[in-house]
Amino acid sequence: MTPPSTEVDVRRVEVIAPNFKRRLSGVTSTLERVVPEQARSVAIAALGPGLSASLPKLRCHQLAGLWRAPADRPFRIWHARRNIEMLAGILLRDLLRMPLRLVFTSASQRRHTGWTRFLIGRMDAVIATSSATASYLERPSTVIRHGIDLTQFKPPPDRTETRRMLGLPDLRLVGCFGRIRAQKGTDVFVEAMLALLPARPDAGAVVLGRATGPHASFLDALKTRVADAGLSDRLLFADEVPPEQTPRWYQALDVYVAPQRWEGFGVTPLEAMATGMPVVATTVGAFPELLVDGESGFLVPPGDVPAMTSAIATLLDDMDRSAAMSRQARTHVAAFSLAGEAEAINAVYRGLWERNSSI
């Protein structure tokens, strides 16, 4: 077991989780969430820039130590989640002849390029984050859906008090979290709320996230649209917050919306359901595998403003149905625990070690 520290002893490391992207992304968030849980039963360390200080980590200068296998294993596992990380693993294993086996996790739901298919073909094991993702892989894979920490994401003792602490109005709030861009459907959410809020003075909405680079003008246009409708005091845009603060923002909401036009997996509906609220999500990514339409929330076609507006209206106007869905959401999400995800990934590693007694 690898204890949390800024640097670990490479001789003890059994699994390496590279992260070769400095800016926070969904892939990085997934790694930071699951690695500490995996470390409860396997000696795993992350490698790369911009990672949380609490993660067990290797430094680049320690890579020379990978030529020797760990004491109790015939080889280490290199668990990649991006093309560049697969390529690095292939070079370390095949060119430098380091004792490694390569695992890749895919969340993509589209036909891969020839280059990506080549890289995936060199992996020793592949994990897909959903059944839909697995259908795009041209080789066998193990489906392991993302999980969440159910002790971190949980219903609040008092939503009104949570809203007060965050400086939010004491309204029935509908939320949409994540990067702000057309792909994420933020404009669809805003249009739905512009249609709903004028007739519901006790309701409001929160968009939590940031728009980077070329998407800044997209955000500016949305803010102008809201201002022109005279709803800037009830349809709020909040800046991105650190991951450890996100659970409190969910606890301020009554309804959560995942309006994506495209998504690889998308963990926010799980986080919202664990916090005890119904979800409206589009039929993209793994969303159809995460919530039960009509029981823990509603599924609507991507980009369909009228369908999204209708679904949100039902949850705002039918309080009894919304409360029943909230209870069902919390029950349903118990199947998507972070501990379960970590154990399933570690089982893939064990399968490689058990099938390969030597390199």
URQUINOR-V25952 format. One record per residue. N is the residue number from 1. RES is the residue in one letter. BURIAL is I if it has 24 or more other C-alpha atoms within 12 Angstrom, else O. D_CENTER is the distance of its C-alpha to the mean C-alpha in whole Angstrom. Layout:
N;RES;BURIAL;D_CENTER + N;RES;BURIAL;D_CENTER
This chain:
1;M;O;25 + 2;T;I;24 + 3;P;I;24 + 4;P;I;22 + 5;S;O;24 + 6;T;O;24 + 7;E;I;26 + 8;V;I;26 + 9;D;I;29 + 10;V;I;29 + 11;R;I;31 + 12;R;I;29 + 13;V;I;26 + 14;E;I;25 + 15;V;I;21 + 16;I;I;20 + 17;A;I;16 + 18;P;I;17 + 19;N;I;15 + 20;F;I;17 + 21;K;O;16 + 22;R;O;17 + 23;R;O;15 + 24;L;I;11 + 25;S;O;9 + 26;G;I;5 + 27;V;I;7 + 28;T;I;9 + 29;S;I;7 + 30;T;I;6 + 31;L;I;9 + 32;E;I;10 + 33;R;I;9 + 34;V;I;11 + 35;V;I;14 + 36;P;I;16 + 37;E;I;15 + 38;Q;I;17 + 39;A;I;19 + 40;R;O;21 + 41;S;O;22 + 42;V;I;22 + 43;A;I;23 + 44;I;I;20 + 45;A;I;20 + 46;A;I;18 + 47;L;I;19 + 48;G;I;19 + 49;P;O;19 + 50;G;O;17 + 51;L;I;16 + 52;S;I;16 + 53;A;O;20 + 54;S;O;19 + 55;L;I;18 + 56;P;I;20 + 57;K;I;21 + 58;L;I;24 + 59;R;I;25 + 60;C;O;27 + 61;H;O;30 + 62;Q;O;29 + 63;L;I;29 + 64;A;O;32 + 65;G;O;32 + 66;L;I;30 + 67;W;O;33 + 68;R;I;34 + 69;A;I;32 + 70;P;I;31 + 71;A;O;34 + 72;D;O;33 + 73;R;I;31 + 74;P;I;32 + 75;F;I;29 + 76;R;I;26 + 77;I;I;23 + 78;W;I;21 + 79;H;I;17 + 80;A;I;16 + 81;R;I;13 + 82;R;I;15 + 83;N;I;18 + 84;I;O;20 + 85;E;I;19 + 86;M;I;20 + 87;L;I;23 + 88;A;I;24 + 89;G;I;24 + 90;I;I;26 + 91;L;O;28 + 92;L;I;28 + 93;R;I;29 + 94;D;O;31 + 95;L;O;33 + 96;L;O;33 + 97;R;O;34 + 98;M;I;31 + 99;P;I;31 + 100;L;I;27 + 101;R;I;25 + 102;L;I;22 + 103;V;I;19 + 104;F;I;17 + 105;T;I;13 + 106;S;I;13 + 107;A;I;10 + 108;S;I;13 + 109;Q;I;15 + 110;R;O;18 + 111;R;O;21 + 112;H;O;21 + 113;T;O;23 + 114;G;O;26 + 115;W;O;25 + 116;T;I;22 + 117;R;O;23 + 118;F;O;26 + 119;L;I;23 + 120;I;I;22 + 121;G;I;25 + 122;R;I;26 + 123;M;I;23 + 124;D;I;24 + 125;A;I;21 + 126;V;I;18 + 127;I;I;15 + 128;A;I;14 + 129;T;I;10 + 130;S;I;12 + 131;S;I;16 + 132;A;I;16 + 133;T;I;15 + 134;A;I;17 + 135;S;O;20 + 136;Y;I;20 + 137;L;I;20 + 138;E;O;24 + 139;R;O;24 + 140;P;O;23 + 141;S;I;20 + 142;T;I;18 + 143;V;I;16 + 144;I;I;13 + 145;R;I;10 + 146;H;I;7 + 147;G;I;9 + 148;I;I;9 + 149;D;I;12 + 150;L;I;14 + 151;T;O;17 + 152;Q;I;15 + 153;F;I;13 + 154;K;I;17 + 155;P;I;19 + 156;P;I;21 + 157;P;O;25 + 158;D;O;26 + 159;R;I;24 + 160;T;O;27 + 161;E;O;27 + 162;T;I;23 + 163;R;I;24 + 164;R;O;27 + 165;M;O;26 + 166;L;O;23 + 167;G;O;26 + 168;L;I;25 + 169;P;I;28 + 170;D;I;28 + 171;L;I;27 + 172;R;I;25 + 173;L;I;22 + 174;V;I;20 + 175;G;I;16 + 176;C;I;14 + 177;F;I;11 + 178;G;I;10 + 179;R;I;12 + 180;I;I;15 + 181;R;I;17 + 182;A;I;18 + 183;Q;I;15 + 184;K;I;13 + 185;G;I;16 + 186;T;I;17 + 187;D;I;21 + 188;V;I;21 + 189;F;I;19 + 190;V;I;22 + 191;E;I;25 + 192;A;I;24 + 193;M;I;24 + 194;L;I;27 + 195;A;I;29 + 196;L;I;28 + 197;L;I;29 + 198;P;O;33 + 199;A;O;34 + 200;R;O;32 + 201;P;O;33 + 202;D;O;31 + 203;A;I;27 + 204;G;I;25 + 205;A;I;22 + 206;V;I;19 + 207;V;I;17 + 208;L;I;15 + 209;G;I;14 + 210;R;I;16 + 211;A;I;18 + 212;T;O;18 + 213;G;O;21 + 214;P;O;23 + 215;H;O;20 + 216;A;O;22 + 217;S;O;25 + 218;F;I;23 + 219;L;I;22 + 220;D;O;26 + 221;A;O;27 + 222;L;I;24 + 223;K;I;26 + 224;T;O;29 + 225;R;O;29 + 226;V;I;28 + 227;A;O;31 + 228;D;O;33 + 229;A;O;33 + 230;G;O;33 + 231;L;I;30 + 232;S;I;29 + 233;D;O;30 + 234;R;I;27 + 235;L;I;25 + 236;L;I;23 + 237;F;I;21 + 238;A;I;20 + 239;D;O;18 + 240;E;O;15 + 241;V;O;15 + 242;P;O;14 + 243;P;I;11 + 244;E;O;14 + 245;Q;O;15 + 246;T;I;12 + 247;P;I;13 + 248;R;I;17 + 249;W;I;16 + 250;Y;I;15 + 251;Q;I;18 + 252;A;I;20 + 253;L;I;19 + 254;D;I;21 + 255;V;I;19 + 256;Y;I;15 + 257;V;I;15 + 258;A;I;12 + 259;P;I;15 + 260;Q;I;13 + 261;R;I;16 + 262;W;I;14 + 263;E;I;10 + 264;G;I;9 + 265;F;I;7 + 266;G;I;5 + 267;V;I;4 + 268;T;I;7 + 269;P;I;9 + 270;L;I;9 + 271;E;I;9 + 272;A;I;12 + 273;M;I;14 + 274;A;I;14 + 275;T;I;15 + 276;G;I;18 + 277;M;I;18 + 278;P;I;18 + 279;V;I;16 + 280;V;I;17 + 281;A;I;15 + 282;T;I;16 + 283;T;I;16 + 284;V;I;14 + 285;G;I;11 + 286;A;I;11 + 287;F;I;12 + 288;P;I;15 + 289;E;I;14 + 290;L;I;12 + 291;L;I;15 + 292;V;I;19 + 293;D;I;20 + 294;G;I;23 + 295;E;I;22 + 296;S;I;19 + 297;G;I;19 + 298;F;I;20 + 299;L;I;19 + 300;V;I;20 + 301;P;I;21 + 302;P;I;19 + 303;G;I;21 + 304;D;I;23 + 305;V;I;24 + 306;P;O;27 + 307;A;I;25 + 308;M;I;22 + 309;T;I;25 + 310;S;O;26 + 311;A;I;23 + 312;I;I;23 + 313;A;I;27 + 314;T;I;27 + 315;L;I;24 + 316;L;I;26 + 317;D;O;30 + 318;D;O;30 + 319;M;O;29 + 320;D;O;30 + 321;R;I;28 + 322;S;I;25 + 323;A;I;26 + 324;A;O;26 + 325;M;I;22 + 326;S;I;21 + 327;R;I;23 + 328;Q;I;21 + 329;A;I;18 + 330;R;I;18 + 331;T;I;20 + 332;H;I;18 + 333;V;I;14 + 334;A;I;16 + 335;A;I;16 + 336;F;I;12 + 337;S;I;13 + 338;L;I;11 + 339;A;I;15 + 340;G;I;15 + 341;E;I;12 + 342;A;I;14 + 343;E;I;18 + 344;A;I;17 + 345;I;I;16 + 346;N;I;19 + 347;A;O;21 + 348;V;I;20 + 349;Y;I;22 + 350;R;I;25 + 351;G;O;25 + 352;L;I;26 + 353;W;I;28 + 354;E;O;30 + 355;R;O;31 + 356;N;O;32 + 357;S;O;34 + 358;S;O;35 + 359;I;O;34
